[in-house]
Amino acid sequence: MVGVVEDYEQAKADNETYWTWRKSVGGQQPQLHPPVEPHPDWELFRAINPTALQAANSAAAEWFQGRVAFPALLETVLIYASTLPNDQEGAEKHWAAVCKQHGLHHTKQLSASQVINPTQGKGTANGKAIFAKPGNLSNFWLTEYLKWVGLRWAGFTRLIRDSKDRKIYVLAPNQLDWHDHRGIREEFRRLMVGSGGAIQLDVLAALRYTRAVLDYAAVTQSERLLTQIFGSHQGVNRLVYGLDSAYYKNLGQSAAVMNIARIGLPAWVQPRVRQDIQLYQNMIDEHIRIVRNLDEKRGEDYELLRLYRDFLSTNELTALLAFTDAYSGFVIQRDKLAPQFTVHHLEVIMSSIAPPLSKITQSRGFRNLAYAIRMATVEAHRRNLKRNQGRYDVSYEVRYGLGQELLRKSAYPNEFITALSEFIHDYNAENARMRERLERQGYSQPRGARSDVSIKDIDELLALMDEYRDPQMIASLLVAYGYASTFQRDETYTPDSDAEEVTEPVSSDGDDDNSPEAE
């Protein structure tokens, strides 16, 4: 049945060939053309085969036999979908009459496959506590068929990295046009290559779907789409509420649903004019670099990913600051700097979720203190890296743990002021010693010297604390800005790290295909 049924074994072979090639070329794949592309629906094939194969085939067979009476079949669909809730009873009666008239086999209900019915696993669901033998739940065959079709056109599935557990995502549309959806869907599938950890996949799916919306809007210049996402506090959420997800734990012959949730899209993506699209594309790329750099198998990284996912789903300042607080201690714990947020991009996010904060973040005193924290931590660490040694005339002490100390003391205003004052004293004293030494050595304009914190800077910060009466928030903002980068792109992010660090997950189709792992 060429053109009707796909060849599973051929799709499997093409997928293996692609990932073998990708592993062999490493980071060069953007400049090279693969010998073969994986089938765009390969992951769906693998999710269906073999555990859900019978259920999918049964639903498809019911639909396929209706081709001889397609107008009546279409009428059944319209009866079913013409009301909300759906008129399932009316559709069943109409289809029964059609089958009788055309001599078709009439199957009233099919077993509800858990792949597309995560809340309807094997068991019993009754309104009263009565005895019943546990068994599969059933649904009207048309309902099951439309769910399989919906999984293909509005769903996305991936295996969890280094396991046979699976995540399935389904769009929750708000005001999304079907034509735009198809274009965005193709771009999203292109961006979501490879796999990741369970939480990491949630975050990447939300970020990359948003990136796909922006990419599609930039290419098509669709006035209808641009009108929907521009000039709204909802941003891309005006098109899609988010992604509903189900986590399936592999149990060998079957899978059990462990979690059902909704992942929100970044509500801070709020373009106002066409030029804003490029800004938000860069911002999302920055967030993706940070998320990709976290390894979910490590406890600290796991907690960071969890905090970031909370921020995506809630769009609240407290959730963002919880992540930036924790991430500040992560940035300089390695022999190289981890990817950083940029100050400008942080300002855009904070102005969209908490506009009154601009008075704090635009204060000259606040920015100078954030500069001092940055120069004593991430910037001092960056200069001490082997590849940067000798590039600067000045090298300062790295204040490891400064951000964590300020955050700990921020619960008590007096202790926070004391800790901040001690830091300013040590910072300015080190600057003075360095200037004196450089003057003796004859350096008139040393490369890499840093500015002092002034009395006016301190006064401005204290005035902000008196006005807002929230030292913990101000401390979190200081640390977030202090550990962010002022460069448009983090200097430490080398071109080699542009290559996507992805993994083609292990097969779950029952015949271990030894799928290769990518870069």
TIBA-952841 format. One record per residue (C-alpha): x, y, z; residue in one letter. Coordinates in steps of 0.02 Angstrom, whole numbers, padded with zeros to 5 digits, always signed. Example, Ala and Ser with C-alpha at 12.3 -4.5 7.8 and 13.67 -1.06 7.14 Angstrom:
2
+00615-00225+00390A +00684-00053+00357S 
END
This chain:
519
+00000+00000+00000M +00128+00127-00060V +00080+00302-00009G -00040+00239+00123V +00068+00137+00242V +00246+00186+00290E +00387+00057+00292D +00438+00047+00475Y +00598-00050+00443E +00655+00073+00310Q +00620+00220+00426A +00719+00131+00562K +00866+00102+00444A +00864+00283+00386D +00867+00342+00567N +01016+00231+00608E +01110+00291+00453T +01079+00473+00498Y +01141+00458+00677W +01294+00356+00625T +01337+00494+00502W +01305+00631+00631R +01419+00546+00757K +01558+00532+00628S +01557+00715+00576V +01537+00788+00751G +01516+00976+00755G +01531+00996+00566Q +01354+00939+00525Q +01282+01114+00493P +01400+01131+00343Q +01372+00955+00276L +01224+00865+00201H +01176+00696+00278P +01163+00544+00164P +00982+00521+00219V +00860+00615+00331E +00760+00524+00466P +00574+00509+00428H +00490+00661+00508P +00370+00546+00601D +00501+00420+00655W +00482+00455+00841E +00295+00430+00825L +00323+00264+00736F +00436+00208+00877R +00310+00260+01010A +00172+00159+00926I +00276+00004+00888N +00251-00120+00965P +00151-00084+01124T +00019+00026+01043A +00027-00049+00868L -00132-00152+00881Q -00234-00008+00949A -00172+00112+00815A -00200-00015+00676N -00376-00054+00735S -00425+00129+00735A -00345+00159+00565A -00432+00005+00493A -00601+00069+00551E -00570+00234+00465W -00498+00152+00309F -00649+00041+00280Q -00759+00195+00278G -00681+00254+00114R -00822+00168+00018V -00947+00282+00105A -00838+00433+00136F -00977+00566+00130P -01070+00470+00267A -00907+00449+00364L -00874+00635+00354L -01052+00667+00411E -01018+00556+00564T -00866+00663+00607V -00968+00823+00590L -01107+00755+00701I -00976+00707+00830Y -00886+00876+00828A -01033+00994+00803S -01068+01016+00989T -00968+01035+01148L -00961+00914+01234P -00950+00805+01079N -01107+00713+01026D -01031+00540+01040Q -01199+00452+01058E -01270+00532+00901G -01113+00492+00802A -01117+00309+00859E -01299+00289+00804K -01266+00371+00636H -01114+00263+00602W -01207+00105+00649A -01340+00149+00520A -01206+00184+00388V -01121+00017+00420C -01287-00074+00405K -01330+00016+00242Q -01160-00019+00160H -01128-00191+00234G -00976-00135+00334L -00910-00220+00490H -00971-00118+00637H -00852-00097+00784T -00933+00012+00914K -00786+00033+01034Q -00598+00004+01044L -00481-00017+01191S -00417+00151+01251A -00229+00147+01221S -00132+00229+01362Q -00014+00313+01239V -00154+00433+01189I -00257+00411+01349N -00132+00435+01491P -00272+00447+01619T -00357+00286+01560Q -00238+00146+01596G -00289-00033+01627K -00412-00038+01771G -00587+00011+01819T -00667+00182+01832A -00840+00178+01909N -00945+00309+01993G -00985+00190+02137K -00876+00071+02237A -00936-00090+02155I -00839-00246+02115F -00783-00265+01936A -00646-00365+01854K -00501-00252+01806P -00482-00233+01620G -00449-00112+01480N -00560+00040+01464L -00647+00070+01298S -00692+00221+01192N -00793+00253+01034F -00680+00204+00890W -00691+00376+00807L -00631+00459+00968T -00480+00344+00972E -00441+00370+00788Y -00448+00560+00802L -00329+00552+00951K -00202+00456+00847W -00218+00583+00709V -00204+00723+00836G -00044+00647+00907L +00033+00656+00735R -00019+00834+00694W -00015+00917+00865A +00098+00803+00967G +00283+00775+00991F +00370+00628+01075T +00547+00587+01129R +00634+00453+01231L +00724+00515+01387I +00912+00515+01363R +00999+00353+01416D +00834+00265+01454S +00679+00192+01373K +00562+00308+01467D +00460+00423+01355R +00389+00598+01356K +00242+00647+01247I +00195+00830+01221Y +00032+00894+01147V -00006+01075+01102L -00139+01168+01199A -00191+01297+01067P -00269+01464+01110N -00292+01565+00948Q -00179+01467+00831L -00228+01463+00648D -00214+01291+00564W -00107+01356+00421H +00013+01442+00541D +00015+01287+00651H +00079+01177+00510R +00220+01297+00470G +00269+01319+00653I +00259+01131+00678R +00386+01097+00541E +00507+01225+00611E +00485+01155+00787F +00522+00977+00730R +00680+01039+00646R +00739+01126+00805L +00697+00981+00923M +00830+00861+00858V +00900+00736+00983G +00849+00703+01162S +00883+00756+01341G +00837+00727+01522G +00656+00729+01577A +00656+00908+01646I +00779+00968+01514Q +00661+00907+01376L +00518+01004+01456D +00619+01164+01455V +00691+01140+01280L +00519+01099+01209A +00445+01261+01277A +00592+01369+01224L +00610+01293+01052R +00425+01299+01014Y +00430+01485+01054T +00584+01501+00943R +00490+01411+00804A +00347+01537+00817V +00469+01683+00802L +00564+01601+00658D +00404+01567+00564Y +00340+01744+00593A +00506+01818+00534A +00508+01714+00373V +00326+01726+00322T +00293+01904+00382Q +00113+01847+00406S +00012+02000+00455E -00118+01889+00539R +00012+01804+00648L +00108+01963+00685L -00052+02051+00738T -00088+01910+00861Q +00080+01909+00948I +00124+02095+00939F +00067+02222+01065G +00001+02096+01191S +00057+02055+01367H +00019+01874+01324Q +00148+01869+01183G +00163+01694+01107V +00042+01631+01240N -00094+01715+01140R -00067+01577+01010L -00034+01428+01125V -00067+01409+01311Y +00076+01284+01327G +00120+01102+01303L +00027+00964+01395D +00147+00823+01437S +00140+00643+01497A +00290+00547+01564Y +00287+00359+01528Y +00399+00247+01633K +00461+00094+01539N +00415-00069+01627L +00482-00189+01497G +00329-00251+01403Q +00225-00098+01444S +00238+00079+01511A +00158+00165+01659A +00111+00349+01667V +00210+00431+01806M +00166+00614+01782N +00046+00726+01686I +00079+00913+01679A +00071+01070+01573R +00229+01163+01525I +00204+01349+01499G +00284+01449+01359L +00395+01596+01407P +00268+01736+01433A +00408+01865+01434W +00423+01846+01244V +00319+02000+01201Q +00376+02078+01036P +00303+02250+01001R +00374+02283+00827V +00455+02176+00692R +00630+02224+00750Q +00595+02143+00919D +00589+01969+00840I +00779+01963+00822Q +00801+02019+01003L +00691+01880+01069Y +00770+01751+00955Q +00939+01794+01031N +00867+01788+01206M +00794+01615+01181I +00958+01553+01107D +01046+01619+01263E +00926+01523+01377H +00945+01365+01272I +01136+01373+01288R +01118+01386+01478I +00994+01242+01489V +01094+01129+01373R +01247+01154+01483N +01159+01074+01633L +01170+00886+01662D +01013+00820+01743E +01108+00671+01818K +01200+00788+01936R +01103+00842+02089G +01143+01028+02077E +01105+01034+01891D +00941+00941+01919Y +00885+01071+02046E +00933+01213+01929L +00830+01138+01788L +00683+01114+01905R +00692+01297+01960L +00703+01357+01780Y +00553+01251+01729R +00455+01329+01873D +00498+01501+01806F +00440+01455+01630L +00273+01390+01693S +00236+01529+01818T +00320+01683+01739N +00344+01752+01915E +00489+01859+01975L +00517+01752+02130T +00540+01597+02020A +00664+01688+01907L +00764+01752+02055L +00764+01578+02134A +00849+01514+01976F +00973+01658+01959T +01016+01644+02144D +01059+01460+02125A +01143+01483+01956Y +01261+01617+02022S +01356+01484+02120G +01362+01371+01968F +01442+01493+01846V +01621+01493+01914I +01638+01320+01992Q +01729+01249+01841R +01891+01276+01748D +01791+01381+01625K +01641+01494+01643L +01470+01420+01613A +01359+01515+01489P +01289+01673+01568Q +01136+01781+01550F +01170+01953+01478T +01119+02106+01577V +01018+02179+01435H +00917+02019+01413H +00884+02008+01599L +00817+02186+01593E +00696+02140+01453V +00630+01991+01552I +00611+02085+01715M +00526+02234+01633S +00395+02117+01559S +00355+02022+01720I +00382+02160+01850A +00386+02333+01768P +00410+02433+01933P +00581+02350+01954L +00654+02458+01817S +00680+02595+01947K +00797+02478+02041I +00889+02403+01893T +00913+02572+01807Q +00983+02653+01965S +01164+02705+01940R +01210+02648+02114G +01131+02477+02089F +01221+02453+01923R +01389+02506+01994N +01372+02383+02139L +01322+02246+02017A +01477+02292+01916Y +01585+02274+02072A +01513+02102+02109I +01541+02049+01928R +01723+02110+01928M +01759+02020+02091A +01681+01854+02038T +01647+01799+01860V +01760+01927+01777E +01905+01894+01897A +01882+01707+01867H +01875+01731+01679R +02041+01825+01679R +02124+01687+01780N +02080+01552+01654L +02234+01483+01566K +02182+01545+01395R +02162+01724+01462N +02320+01735+01568Q +02436+01873+01508G +02298+01968+01416R +02274+02092+01558Y +02396+02199+01657D +02291+02175+01814V +02234+02017+01902S +02119+02022+02052Y +02068+01898+02186E +01917+01791+02143V +01782+01807+02276R +01709+01633+02268Y +01544+01617+02361G +01511+01804+02367L +01339+01789+02290G +01287+01649+02408Q +01349+01748+02559E +01248+01903+02511L +01093+01799+02480L +01109+01710+02648R +01124+01874+02741K +00982+01958+02645S +00851+01879+02759A +00908+02004+02892Y +00930+02184+02830P +01065+02232+02956N +01169+02077+02918E +01150+02106+02730F +01210+02286+02745I +01357+02227+02851T +01406+02092+02725A +01388+02212+02578L +01489+02346+02670S +01629+02222+02707E +01635+02173+02525F +01641+02355+02467I +01781+02391+02593H +01885+02243+02534D +01848+02281+02351Y +01900+02464+02360N +02052+02422+02467A +02112+02294+02339E +02088+02423+02201N +02192+02549+02299A +02333+02424+02328R +02332+02377+02145M +02339+02559+02088R +02485+02594+02204E +02581+02443+02140R +02548+02486+01958L +02605+02666+01983E +02770+02603+02053R +02788+02491+01900Q +02756+02636+01782G +02584+02585+01714Y +02489+02744+01675S +02336+02661+01595Q +02337+02476+01646P +02228+02360+01543R +02093+02281+01651G +02091+02401+01799A +01921+02418+01884R +01825+02564+01960S +01788+02593+02143D +01617+02592+02226V +01575+02770+02278S +01480+02840+02428I +01343+02897+02308K +01322+02718+02246D +01296+02657+02424I +01174+02798+02463D +01069+02757+02309E +01057+02573+02355L +01008+02613+02535L +00873+02732+02470A +00804+02591+02362L +00802+02474+02512M +00708+02603+02615D +00581+02627+02476E +00549+02444+02430Y +00578+02368+02603R +00627+02202+02525D +00813+02169+02550P +00798+01990+02487Q +00729+02046+02319M +00862+02181+02300I +00999+02058+02349A +00936+01932+02222S +00932+02065+02087L +01108+02121+02132L +01173+01942+02120V +01078+01908+01958A +01151+02064+01876Y +01321+02039+01955G +01340+01864+01886Y +01270+01910+01715A +01376+01962+01567S +01380+02137+01492T +01431+02063+01325F +01298+02028+01196Q +01366+01852+01197R +01469+01770+01333D +01654+01779+01285E +01684+01606+01357T +01558+01524+01240Y +01672+01455+01105T +01616+01415+00926P +01642+01230+00961D +01501+01234+01086S +01379+01294+00953D +01363+01114+00897A +01207+01039+00972E +01248+00917+01110E +01112+00791+01077V +01083+00607+01096T +00983+00491+00986E +00893+00394+01123P +00890+00206+01145V +00753+00117+01049S +00597+00059+01138S +00523-00038+00993D +00557-00206+01071G +00701-00255+00955D +00852-00164+01024D +00916-00070+00872D +01075-00008+00957N +01037+00168+00904S +01200+00267+00907P +01226+00411+01025E +01269+00576+00945A +01401+00702+00993E 
END
